[in-house]
Amino acid sequence: MKQKRQIAILGSTGSIGTQALQVIGEHADLYEVYCLTANNKVELLAEQAHRFHPAAVVIANEQRYDELKGLMSDLPDVKVYAGARALDEIVEAGPIDMVLTAMVGFAGLSPTIHAIKARKSIALANKETLVVAGELICQLSREYRASILPVDSEHSAIFQSLVGEDDNEIEKILLTASGGPFRTKSLEEIARVTKADALRHPTWDMGAKITIDSASMMNKGFEVIEAKWLFGVDVQQIQVLVHPQSIVHSAVQFHDGSVKAQLGVPDMRLPIQYAFSFPRRLTLSGERLDLFKAQRLEFFEPDLEKFRCLAMAYEAIRRGGNMPCIVNAANEVVNRAFLDDRCAFLQMGDVIADTMERATFIKQPSYDDYVQTDAEARRIAGELLSKGKAM
């Protein structure tokens, strides 16, 4: 009897994590949950544990440990851990075959590194890992022979378009973006948008942090940085196309002029499942793309004046070193501030730009440099917000 593949899900209570569990539930003959982790959502984590019976659960917030332990008292065989160190250690467990990194933010970097060093396959949904430390992650992946399979819909589309192309050279990556809820608004209108406006994404159902990043197009900027590292191309070979229908999830242009794309309805379960099953394609329930109904496929150039966060991400990766780490840290601070009504929408870009100029630049950072850079950039961005520098 074939052994089930053991999956660890970092961030099981978020949008990607919950959909990954749906995939595992549909293919319970192939996959088994070894570990589930969350930051704060103890009730949902306990509920997931009761359904999937993992070997272990981890709550990152140590203050919620007792609460989680109480909710898990009727599952004595499931080990309960807490804290960042527990996250790093659990991904090294021998039985684990693949780690789905679906945590949000810089916090996903350390456990991903530990999983790579333990030679686990990585299903990468935590974009900050490559944004912050892409060069380091790629080096470690080669050193420990740990495969990295993209879960973002756009990078999965690029990956799928490259299957079978072997050494055929990429001329250009066409990275699509929905344009978010403010695509057609003027700069003056965008200046007045609210949190509620920004959280109404036209095509995708995502967590709050990523939805705000999508509205500012910082999310797409981060995906540009990811694409550089995942596919080994120069940043000038990556073109962003605003595609409101979200049907073409991304494409690759080759040196003969051919363009290969992956199309489908907006459903994150597909790239999650493909990362789990590659190179096989498994049956997936749900809606199918009907090209007779999809009458228009539109593509526009992004407006970098309205969406300066995208321009700053391009600038960060061109400058290299720890600059993308600086941008990520500042963005995490202003994103949270916007969600907490402490920062206006366009002010997020102002604070990020000022942080880029003030934080210490390091051309060839180590892992410790990334940690220090993250702390410094967060401090600077927080000070700029508290002083009303961008108000």
C-alpha positions, -999 to +999 in steps of 0.1 A: +000+000+000+014+034-010+022+057+019+004+090+021+025+121+016+029+139+049+021+177+047+030+204+072+009+235+068+024+267+082-005+291+085-034+266+083-060+291+095-054+316+067-069+317+033-042+295+017-041+271+046-078+265+047-080+259+010-050+235+012-070+215+038-098+213+013-074+199-013-061+173+013-097+165+022-106+158-014-075+135-018-073+119+016-060+087-001-029+106-012-022+132+015-021+134+053-017+164+076+014+160+098+013+194+114-009+225+115+002+260+127-014+293+134-005+326+149-036+335+170-067+316+158-068+289+184-104+280+180-101+274+142-067+256+147-083+232+173-113+227+150-089+217+121-070+194+144-101+176+154-110+170+117-075+161+104-058+146+135-023+158+128+007+146+148+013+181+161-001+216+162+018+249+169+004+282+180+030+309+174+016+332+200+028+316+232+002+335+253-025+314+236-009+280+244-030+272+275-062+281+257-052+258+228-041+230+251-075+231+268-093+229+234-072+199+225-076+180+258-097+153+241-069+147+215-041+133+237-022+119+208-018+153+191+012+172+205+007+209+212+036+234+210+040+272+211+064+299+199+086+307+170+112+282+180+086+254+179+078+265+143+114+261+133+117+227+150+084+211+138+093+215+101+124+194+106+103+164+117+114+132+099+080+121+085+073+154+068+075+152+029+064+188+021+060+221+040+034+245+027+046+279+039+014+299+041+023+322+069+021+359+062+050+382+064+087+381+076+078+355+102+077+329+075+114+332+066+130+313+095+108+282+094+112+281+057+150+281+060+148+253+087+126+232+063+150+237+034+180+227+056+160+196+066+157+188+029+119+191+028+101+201-004+086+236-001+052+246-014+059+284-013+029+306-006+048+330+018+060+356-008+080+375+018+105+347+020+119+353-015+112+391-013+134+395+018+161+369+012+157+355-023+194+351-030+199+332+003+169+310-002+180+300-037+215+293-025+202+271+003+178+253-020+206+243-043+229+234-014+203+211+004+186+200-028+152+211-015+127+218-043+106+250-042+073+248-059+053+281-062+018+283-049+010+319-059-014+317-088+008+338-110+040+320-103+023+286-106+010+297-140+046+306-150+059+273-136+032+254-155+040+272-187+077+262-184+070+225-178+085+206-208+105+236-220+138+223-204+166+247-213+146+269-237+155+305-229+129+328-215+126+361-233+100+377-211+077+368-182+042+383-184+030+387-149-007+395-147-025+416-121-062+422-116-055+458-109-074+456-076-104+477-066-088+510-076-077+503-111-101+528-127-100+555-100-081+587-103-052+596-080-075+621-063-102+595-057-076+570-044-065+596-019-099+593-003-105+556-003-112+537+030-102+504+045-136+490+035-130+501-001-096+485-002-108+452+012-133+447-016-111+428-041-129+423-075-119+387-082-099+371-054-109+361-018-077+366+003-066+376+038-068+412+048-030+419+046-027+405+010-059+422-001-045+456+010-012+448-008-032+440-039-051+473-037-018+492-035-001+468-061+027+462-036+016+425-038+024+426-075+057+443-068+066+415-044+056+390-071+081+406-095+108+401-070+097+365-064+097+358-102+133+370-105+145+344-080+121+316-088+128+316-126+163+331-127+156+361-149+166+397-148+140+421-135+138+439-169+125+406-183+094+408-161+065+428-174+034+434-154+001+434-173-031+446-157-057+419-166-091+427-149-107+394-158-081+373-139-084+345-164-049+345-178-029+339-146+004+347-162+025+337-192+060+332-206+073+345-239+102+326-255+129+336-279+109+324-309+081+347-301+058+320-287+038+329-256+025+301-233+000+309-207-021+292-180-058+301-179-085+292-154-111+305-131-098+323-100-094+294-076-064+291-054-070+254-048-056+247-083-020+260-077-020+245-042-030+211-055-005+213-084+023+221-059+013+190-039+009+167-069+035+179-094+041+165-120+007+148-118-026+166-123-053+154-100-091+159-103-103+191-087-139+199-080-154+233-088-161+256-117-145+252-151-134+280-174-160+286-201-143+305-229-176+311-246-187+331-216-153+348-211-159+371-241-132+397-233-095+393-222-081+428-216-046+439-208-033+473-197-001+488-186+000+496-148-001+533-139+031+537-118+020+572-107-011+559-091+005+527-079+039+538-068+043+508-045+049+487-077+075+512-089+092+510-055+094+472-056+111+474-090+135+500-076+142+478-046+152+447-066+173+468-090+192+482-060+195+447-045+211+438-012+188+443+017+166+469+000+137+445-007+139+435+030+136+472+039+106+476+016+089+445+030+093+455+066+081+491+060+051+477+040+041+453+068+041+483+092+020+506+071-003+478+059-011+471+096-015+509+103-039+513+074-060+483+086-060+499+121-071+533+106-038+550+116-026+557+081-043+569+048-040+548+017-015+569-002+005+576+029+016+540+029+038+547-001+052+579+014+063+560+046+078+532+026+098+556+003+112+575+033+121+543+050+140+532+019+161+563+022+167+562+059+174+525+066+210+511+064+218+496+030+238+464+029+249+452-005+256+415+005+235+408+036+237+376+057+207+361+075+215+381+106+217+412+085+182+405+073+169+401+108+185+434+119+173+452+087+138+440+094+139+454+129+155+487+119+131+493+090+101+486+112+113+510+138+119+538+112+085+532+096+068+532+130+085+565+139+075+581+106+039+571+113+039+584+149+054+617+139+029+621+111+057+624+086+035+614+058+003+630+070 
